[in-house]
């Protein structure tokens, strides 16, 4: 995709799906609130950039749902079941649409990631939240549909962003007992993976 085409895709996707993302986040927050102008601009740009990074306009609805979940996690330290379930269904439909081979590959990757996440939760309960465990297999499965090596690139991106998140939270004065929201790093890391992979 040329730089001009990527920029056009980012602009159109951001304008079309940025407001949808904010509405989804608002509707699933425990305490709904109005987004500030800065948040609106930031989310619109982020959604556009993530769609352009994947290079597929058809993923814009899933990117909107994932980003909305990440926004709620940032605000409330939880990933809403409604959004993680919607993302899982969207991933499954995308995999089925891609064909039997890719759907099988996506299911295998998602199952592997789920098992690893559950083992991590059992061994170190504080490392992952249940929302993270519900979101991770869908993200990994979707990346496997796009390109089989992408789940590994997504892991690298998400891990790097998690490190940045922890540093920023520590710098902002949060202590060890505070919950660090993984959702933003997981979602952005996954959808930025095509740039790395």
C-alpha positions as CSV (number, residue, x, y, z in Angstrom):
1,X,0.0,0.0,0.0
2,X,1.4,3.4,-1.0
3,X,1.9,6.1,1.7
4,X,-0.9,8.2,0.1
5,X,-3.3,5.2,0.2
6,X,-2.4,4.5,3.8
7,X,-2.9,8.1,4.8
8,X,-6.3,8.1,3.1
9,X,-7.3,4.9,4.7
10,X,-6.3,6.2,8.1
11,X,-8.2,9.5,7.7
12,X,-11.4,7.8,6.5
13,X,-11.3,5.1,9.1
14,X,-10.6,7.4,11.9
15,X,-13.4,9.8,11.0
16,X,-15.8,6.9,10.5
17,X,-14.9,4.8,13.5
18,X,-13.5,7.1,16.0
19,X,-16.9,8.3,17.2
20,X,-18.2,4.7,17.2
21,X,-15.2,3.7,19.4
22,X,-16.0,6.5,21.9
23,X,-19.7,5.6,22.0
24,X,-18.9,1.9,22.7
25,X,-16.5,2.9,25.5
26,X,-19.1,5.3,27.0
27,X,-21.9,2.7,26.8
28,X,-19.8,0.0,28.6
29,X,-18.2,2.1,31.4
30,X,-19.6,1.6,34.9
31,X,-19.7,5.4,35.1
32,X,-20.5,6.9,31.7
33,X,-18.8,10.2,30.9
34,X,-18.4,12.5,28.0
35,X,-15.1,12.4,26.2
36,X,-13.0,15.5,26.1
37,X,-12.1,17.1,22.8
38,X,-8.5,15.9,23.2
39,X,-9.7,12.4,23.8
40,X,-11.9,12.5,20.7
41,X,-9.1,13.7,18.5
42,X,-6.6,11.1,20.0
43,X,-9.0,8.2,19.6
44,X,-9.9,9.2,16.0
45,X,-6.2,9.4,15.1
46,X,-5.4,6.1,16.9
47,X,-8.2,4.2,15.2
48,X,-7.2,5.5,11.8
49,X,-3.5,4.6,12.4
50,X,-4.3,1.1,13.5
51,X,-6.5,0.5,10.5
52,X,-3.8,1.8,8.3
53,X,-1.2,-0.4,10.1
54,X,-3.3,-3.5,9.3
55,X,-4.0,-2.3,5.8
56,X,-7.5,-3.6,5.9
57,X,-10.5,-1.4,6.1
58,X,-12.7,-4.4,6.9
59,X,-11.0,-4.7,10.3
60,X,-12.1,-1.2,11.3
61,X,-15.2,-2.4,13.3
62,X,-13.0,-4.9,15.2
63,X,-10.4,-2.2,15.8
64,X,-13.2,0.1,17.1
65,X,-14.4,-2.6,19.6
66,X,-10.9,-3.4,20.8
67,X,-9.9,0.2,21.2
68,X,-13.2,0.9,23.1
69,X,-12.3,-2.0,25.5
70,X,-8.8,-0.5,25.9
71,X,-10.3,2.9,26.8
72,X,-12.5,1.4,29.5
73,X,-9.6,-0.6,30.9
74,X,-7.5,2.7,31.0
75,X,-10.4,4.4,33.0
76,X,-11.7,1.6,35.1
77,X,-9.1,-1.2,35.1
78,X,-11.4,-3.7,33.6
79,X,-12.2,-5.0,30.1
80,X,-16.0,-5.2,29.7
81,X,-17.5,-8.6,28.9
82,X,-19.7,-7.1,26.3
83,X,-16.7,-5.8,24.3
84,X,-14.5,-8.8,24.8
85,X,-17.3,-11.1,23.7
86,X,-18.1,-8.9,20.7
87,X,-14.4,-9.0,19.7
88,X,-14.3,-12.8,20.0
89,X,-17.4,-13.2,17.8
90,X,-15.9,-10.7,15.2
91,X,-12.6,-12.6,15.2
92,X,-14.4,-15.9,14.7
93,X,-16.4,-14.5,11.8
94,X,-13.3,-13.0,10.2
95,X,-11.5,-16.4,10.5
96,X,-14.5,-18.3,9.0
97,X,-14.6,-15.8,6.1
98,X,-10.9,-16.3,5.5
99,X,-11.4,-20.0,4.8
100,X,-11.1,-23.4,6.6
101,X,-7.3,-23.5,6.7
102,X,-7.0,-20.0,8.2
103,X,-9.9,-20.6,10.6
104,X,-8.2,-23.8,11.9
105,X,-4.9,-22.0,12.3
106,X,-6.6,-19.1,14.1
107,X,-8.4,-21.5,16.4
108,X,-5.2,-23.4,17.3
109,X,-3.3,-20.2,18.0
110,X,-6.2,-18.8,20.1
111,X,-6.4,-22.1,22.1
112,X,-2.7,-22.1,22.7
113,X,-2.7,-18.5,24.0
114,X,-5.7,-19.3,26.2
115,X,-3.9,-22.2,27.8
116,X,-0.8,-20.2,28.4
117,X,-2.8,-17.3,29.9
118,X,-4.7,-19.7,32.2
119,X,-1.4,-21.3,33.4
120,X,0.0,-17.8,34.1
121,X,-3.1,-16.9,36.0
122,X,-2.9,-20.1,38.0
123,X,0.8,-19.6,38.8
124,X,0.7,-15.8,39.4
125,X,-2.9,-14.6,39.8
126,X,-2.0,-11.0,39.9
127,X,-0.1,-11.0,36.6
128,X,-3.2,-11.2,34.3
129,X,-6.8,-10.1,34.9
130,X,-9.7,-12.2,33.6
131,X,-10.5,-9.5,31.0
132,X,-7.0,-9.9,29.6
133,X,-7.5,-13.6,29.5
134,X,-10.7,-13.2,27.5
135,X,-9.2,-10.7,25.1
136,X,-5.8,-12.3,24.4
137,X,-7.0,-15.4,22.5
138,X,-9.1,-13.3,20.2
139,X,-6.3,-10.9,19.4
140,X,-3.9,-13.8,18.7
141,X,-6.4,-15.6,16.6
142,X,-7.1,-12.5,14.5
143,X,-3.4,-12.0,13.9
144,X,-3.0,-15.6,12.8
145,X,-5.8,-15.0,10.3
146,X,-4.0,-12.0,8.9
147,X,-0.6,-13.8,8.7
148,X,0.5,-16.9,10.7
149,X,3.8,-15.3,12.0
150,X,2.0,-12.1,13.3
151,X,1.0,-13.5,16.7
152,X,4.7,-13.5,17.6
153,X,5.1,-9.9,16.3
154,X,2.0,-9.0,18.3
155,X,3.5,-10.5,21.5
156,X,6.7,-8.5,21.0
157,X,4.8,-5.2,20.4
158,X,2.4,-5.8,23.3
159,X,5.3,-6.6,25.7
160,X,7.2,-3.5,24.7
161,X,4.1,-1.4,25.2
162,X,3.4,-3.0,28.5
163,X,6.9,-2.1,29.7
164,X,6.3,1.5,28.6
165,X,2.9,1.5,30.4
166,X,4.5,0.3,33.6
167,X,7.2,2.9,33.4
168,X,4.6,5.7,32.8
169,X,2.4,4.5,35.7
170,X,5.4,4.4,38.0
171,X,6.5,7.9,36.9
172,X,2.9,9.1,37.5
173,X,3.2,8.0,41.1
174,X,1.3,4.8,41.0
175,X,2.5,2.1,43.5
176,X,3.1,-1.6,43.3
177,X,-0.4,-2.3,44.6
178,X,-2.1,-0.3,41.8
179,X,-3.6,-2.3,38.8
180,X,-1.9,-1.6,35.5
181,X,-4.3,-1.7,32.6
182,X,-2.9,-4.1,30.0
183,X,-5.8,-3.6,27.5
184,X,-4.3,-0.5,25.7
185,X,-0.9,-2.3,25.2
186,X,-2.5,-5.5,24.1
187,X,-4.8,-3.9,21.6
188,X,-2.4,-1.4,20.1
189,X,0.4,-4.0,20.1
190,X,-1.7,-6.5,18.3
191,X,-2.9,-4.1,15.6
192,X,0.5,-2.5,15.2
193,X,2.1,-6.0,14.7
194,X,1.8,-5.9,10.8
195,X,4.2,-3.0,10.9
196,X,6.8,-5.1,12.7
197,X,5.9,-8.5,11.2
